[in-house]
Amino acid sequence: MDGKAEIVLGGPESDSGSGFFSWYREISAGERRTFWSCKIGYMLDAMDTQFLSFVIPTLIATWGISKGDAGLIGTATLLTSALGGWVAGILSDRIGRVKTLQITILWFAFFTVMCGFAQDFHQLLISRALMGFGFGGEWTAGAILIGEVIRAKDRGKAVGMVQAGWALGWGMSAILYALMFSLLPPEKAWRALFLLGVLPAIFVIFIRRFVEEPEVFRQQKRDEENGAARAPFTEIFSPAMITTTLRAALLTTGAQGGYYAITTWLPTFLKTERNLTVLGTGGYLAMVIFGSYVGYIVSAYLTDRLGRKKNFILFALCSLCIALAYTRLPLTDPVMLVLGFPLGFFVSGVFSGMGSFLTELFPTRIRGSGQGFCYNVGRAVGSLFPFLIGLASKNMPLGYAIGMFAAAAYGVMIIAALTLPETRGKQLES
């Protein structure tokens, strides 16, 4: 771009082999460290974030809050995470992807611990909202970092496998939930769960020591030092970029609206409308979480093989169908258990191509600003769904409310995907 030499990331574009992990064997030691730092960071992010969904029934019983109040906590978290994600995107274009990743992990770990000390609804609401600011920023910084490090041919697979860390973190939160609530009375167990949120802070030590900024970002900084103008973050709204920005925001709105509609309320749905115990709920969620991890991995490979757009549409359509079946049909418990796998597979797998797609839509000089804005506008709008579902459940069964909002969200995602350009194989330029 602007006459500068193109920088191809991650090595030559030769055939990387036929195995699922052949691409991983070909990347450098530095690229592997970056891969694992992003994956583990995302896993710990998910662990801290998902604690809330498990303790909602306990908070309702202990503090006497309504489902609408519980939904408001979830919505506040997602709204602040949207702001945090955009700020982190802008910050990553200024001070670097790695430094921003460190800051955001420390931030969400600290405020997760503060949730454990909350004495009433309002204190928990504030602490959780501040935690969300860092939670949203971590995704943005990590997605940009891994997207810029891995070569074009394998970017979808690598970024998708980083995204799979979310399912692992979700699984960790489910295991810790079952453990804490088995060892402690509910009024103490939920606090202990949040206090475990300090664990991600320790991981920052590894990132500070072993992870470097991507070469494409360092080249951009060298260009600026040599006289190239620094792009303002508002360039994503320029005439050349505005339609891309808005369509990408609609895409992420659909994906996240559907996801949060399902995952925020799923434990409560299983416990209150399916009358499952804590361990019973954990068993059903284990199937969903396992399906989520497999979905992330399969989608990661399909996004490089089918292309970003086709993969989005395929997973959105399947997510819509399975969510309606899971929440609305009069299914037996064994059938629900079996359907938990495709539910997790599709609603999580739809995200595998998101990081690589947004990385490819924006040039390096505004990649953080563009990716941070689009993903987190989607998160902000999607964050309204838990609150609205909580309100709607006053007049209809909770399962029906979940299915209704999920269907609307995935419909929006499909329409947006049809209008956006295909970016598979796109090289990143300084």
Secondary structure, 3 states (H helix, E strand, C coil): CCCCCCCCCCCCCCCCCCCCCHHHHHCCHHHHHHHHHHHHHHHHHHHHHHHHHHHHHHHHHHHCCCHHHHHHHHHHHHHHHHHHHHHHHHHHHHCCHHHHHHHHHHHHHHHHHHHCCCCCHHHHHHHHHHHHHHHHHHHHHHHHHHHHHCCHHHHHHHHHHHHCHHHHHHHHHHHHHHHHHHHCCHHHHHHHHHHHHHHHHHHHHHHHHHCCCCHHHHHHHHHHHCCCCCCCHHHHHCCCCHHHHHHHHHHHHHHHHHHHHHHCCHHHHHHHCCCCCHHHHHHHHHHHHHHHHHHHHHHHHHHHHCCHHHHHHHHHHHHHHHHHHHHHCCCCHHHHHHHHHHHHHHHHHCCCCHHHHHHHHCCHHHHHHHHHHHHHHHHHHHCHHHHHHHHHCCCCCHHHHHHHHHHHHHHHHHHHHHHCCCCCCCCCCC
